[in-house]
Amino acid sequence: MRDHTKQFVRHAAEAFDCPGPVYEFGSFQVEGQEQYADLRSLFPGKKYVGCDMRPGLGVDLVQDVSAMTLPSESAGTILCIETFEHVFEVRRAFDEVFRVLKPGGLFIITSPLNFRIHAYPDDYWRMTPTCLRRLLGPYDAKMCGFQGYDKFPHTVMAVSRKAPVENDFSQRAMEMQSRFDIYLGRQMRSDKGQKPLKRLFSRLHRSKAERYHMDHYYCATFQVDQVQSSAGLRRQAG
């Protein structure tokens, strides 16, 4: 788990109603991320179940996200943070998440795109922003986007609501993006302030494309889609 993905979850939890119980898939805390990768404190007062394919720290229930044994419409909120790149049957996993979510349930997901192969226990997929948005098609509202250089972002991320959807979903999404942008701006200023000479010299040995990636690392772009009526009219923002 990276800093910006944890903060994305934090801001989502603050902006949206996250009904319980909360299920996190991919909750195994790998070496070096003990405690840091624990997201439970972001959902106070909610039943929280950490799930993974193997037992270990942070895991309450051994569960395969692509073949869950959970009953349909039994989860209020599902988190998959830096998880789906490790799921071979990834399309089936999206279907399973939708099946298990209650009406009005919330799905929060982040996944790397321009990122090294990392095997926990293996690494299979990278989703583009368009791919993620289409895979979330069954949801009546979603805030879907990416962070990084728009030609090759380092992370894709989304918050999506299963019907019924609150009337102000789009407003909440835009407020969340504003707060997330403030966080990213602080991180960018801190990064530049702590390592100005290192950043300057590192740019001298970078290609033009690599410099674009560096300059846009803290940039985030989102699109909001919300079904406005039973006739299927959609509102877009972002």
C-alpha positions in Angstrom: 0.0 0.0 0.0 1.3 3.4 -1.0 0.7 6.7 0.9 -1.6 8.2 -1.8 -3.8 5.1 -2.0 -4.3 5.0 1.8 -5.2 8.7 1.7 -7.7 8.0 -1.1 -9.5 5.6 1.2 -9.4 8.1 4.0 -11.0 10.8 1.9 -13.6 8.4 0.5 -14.5 7.3 4.1 -14.9 11.0 5.1 -16.9 12.0 2.0 -19.3 9.1 1.6 -21.6 7.1 3.8 -19.8 3.7 4.1 -22.4 1.2 5.4 -21.3 -1.8 7.4 -20.1 -4.4 7.5 -16.9 -3.3 5.8 -14.9 -6.1 4.0 -11.3 -5.5 2.8 -10.0 -7.9 0.3 -6.2 -8.0 0.2 -5.8 -7.2 3.9 -2.7 -9.3 4.5 -0.1 -6.9 5.8 3.2 -7.8 4.0 6.6 -7.4 5.7 7.4 -3.8 6.2 3.8 -2.6 6.2 2.7 -4.0 9.6 0.2 -1.6 11.2 0.7 1.0 8.4 -1.5 -1.0 6.0 -4.3 -1.4 8.6 -7.3 0.6 7.4 -9.6 -0.3 10.3 -9.3 3.0 12.1 -10.7 4.8 9.0 -14.1 3.1 9.7 -14.8 3.6 13.4 -17.8 1.9 14.9 -18.2 -0.4 11.8 -17.8 -4.2 11.8 -14.6 -4.7 9.8 -13.5 -8.0 8.3 -10.1 -8.3 6.7 -10.0 -10.9 4.0 -7.2 -12.5 2.0 -6.3 -15.7 0.2 -3.9 -16.7 2.9 -3.9 -16.3 6.7 -1.7 -13.8 8.4 -1.5 -10.4 10.0 -4.6 -8.4 9.3 -6.6 -11.4 8.0 -9.8 -12.3 9.8 -11.2 -14.5 7.1 -9.5 -16.5 4.3 -11.5 -15.7 1.2 -10.9 -15.6 -2.6 -12.4 -12.4 -3.9 -13.1 -14.1 -7.3 -15.0 -16.9 -5.7 -16.5 -15.6 -2.4 -18.5 -17.8 0.0 -20.2 -14.7 1.4 -24.0 -14.5 0.8 -25.3 -12.1 -1.8 -26.1 -8.6 -0.6 -24.3 -9.1 2.7 -21.5 -6.5 2.6 -22.0 -2.7 3.1 -18.6 -1.5 1.9 -15.9 -3.4 0.1 -12.3 -2.2 -0.2 -9.8 -3.6 -2.7 -6.7 -1.5 -2.3 -3.7 -2.5 -4.5 -5.3 -6.0 -4.7 -6.8 -6.7 -8.1 -3.5 -6.8 -9.9 -2.9 -10.0 -7.9 -6.2 -11.7 -8.9 -6.0 -13.9 -11.9 -9.8 -14.1 -12.4 -10.1 -10.4 -12.2 -13.4 -10.0 -14.2 -15.0 -12.6 -12.0 -13.8 -10.7 -9.0 -15.6 -7.5 -10.1 -18.8 -9.6 -10.6 -18.4 -11.1 -7.1 -18.0 -7.7 -5.4 -21.2 -6.4 -7.1 -23.1 -9.6 -6.1 -22.0 -9.4 -2.4 -22.6 -5.7 -2.0 -25.9 -4.7 -0.4 -28.2 -2.2 -2.2 -26.6 1.1 -1.5 -23.3 -0.5 -0.9 -20.0 1.2 -1.6 -16.9 -0.2 -3.5 -13.5 1.5 -3.1 -10.7 0.3 -5.3 -7.2 1.4 -6.3 -4.7 -0.5 -8.5 -1.3 0.3 -9.9 -0.8 0.9 -13.6 2.8 2.2 -14.2 4.4 0.2 -11.4 6.9 -2.6 -11.0 5.8 -6.2 -10.9 5.3 -7.2 -7.3 4.4 -10.7 -6.4 2.1 -11.1 -3.3 2.0 -14.0 -4.2 1.9 -13.1 -7.9 1.1 -10.2 -10.2 -1.1 -10.6 -13.3 -2.8 -7.4 -14.4 -2.7 -3.6 -15.1 -5.9 -1.7 -15.7 -6.1 1.5 -17.6 -8.6 4.2 -16.4 -11.0 3.4 -19.2 -10.8 -0.3 -18.4 -11.6 0.3 -14.7 -14.5 2.6 -15.6 -16.1 0.0 -17.9 -15.7 -2.8 -15.3 -17.6 -0.6 -12.9 -20.5 -0.2 -15.4 -23.1 -2.0 -13.3 -22.9 0.7 -10.6 -25.4 3.5 -10.7 -22.8 6.1 -9.6 -19.0 6.2 -9.7 -16.1 8.5 -9.3 -13.3 7.0 -11.5 -9.9 8.3 -12.4 -6.2 8.2 -12.1 -3.1 9.8 -10.6 0.0 10.6 -12.6 0.9 11.5 -16.2 -2.3 11.1 -18.3 -0.5 9.1 -21.0 0.6 6.5 -18.5 -0.7 7.0 -14.9 0.9 5.3 -12.0 -2.4 4.5 -10.3 -6.1 4.0 -11.2 -8.7 4.5 -8.5 -12.5 4.7 -8.0 -15.4 4.9 -5.6 -18.7 3.4 -6.8 -22.2 3.1 -5.4 -24.6 0.3 -6.0 -28.2 1.5 -6.4 -29.9 3.2 -4.6 -27.7 6.2 -4.9 -27.8 9.4 -2.8 -28.9 12.5 -4.8 -25.7 14.4 -3.9 -23.2 11.7 -4.9 -21.7 13.9 -7.6 -21.3 16.8 -5.1 -19.7 14.5 -2.6 -17.3 13.2 -5.2 -16.2 16.6 -6.3 -15.7 17.7 -2.7 -13.6 14.5 -2.1 -11.5 15.3 -5.2 -10.9 18.8 -3.9 -9.7 17.5 -0.5 -7.6 14.8 -2.2 -6.0 17.5 -4.5 -5.1 19.5 -1.4 -3.4 16.5 0.1 -1.5 15.8 -3.1 -0.4 19.5 -3.3 1.0 19.3 0.2 2.9 16.1 -0.6 4.3 17.7 -3.8 5.5 20.8 -1.9 7.0 18.7 0.8 8.8 16.4 -1.8 10.3 19.4 -3.6 11.3 21.2 -0.4 13.1 18.2 1.1 15.0 17.1 -2.1 15.5 20.1 -4.4 19.1 19.3 -5.4 18.4 15.6 -5.8 15.4 16.3 -8.0 17.3 18.8 -10.1 20.2 16.4 -10.8 18.0 13.4 -11.3 16.2 15.3 -14.1 19.4 15.8 -16.0 19.7 12.1 -16.7 16.0 11.5 -17.5 14.3 11.3 -20.8 11.5 13.8 -21.8 8.9 11.2 -21.0 10.4 10.4 -17.6 10.4 14.1 -16.7 6.7 14.3 -17.6 6.1 11.4 -15.2 8.0 13.2 -12.4 6.2 16.5 -13.0 2.7 14.9 -12.9 3.2 12.4 -10.2 0.9 14.3 -7.8 -1.7 15.2 -10.4 -5.1 13.4 -10.2 -8.0 13.4 -12.6 -11.5 12.0 -12.1 -14.8 11.6 -13.9 -18.1 11.3 -12.1 -21.0 9.3 -13.6 -24.4 9.1 -12.0 -27.7 7.7 -13.2 -30.2 10.4 -12.7 -33.5 8.6 -13.4 -35.0 5.2 -14.2 -34.8 6.2 -17.8 -31.0 5.9 -17.6 -30.0 9.6 -18.0 -26.4 10.2 -16.9 -24.8 13.2 -15.4 -21.0 13.6 -15.9 -18.6 15.9 -14.1 -14.8 16.2 -13.9 
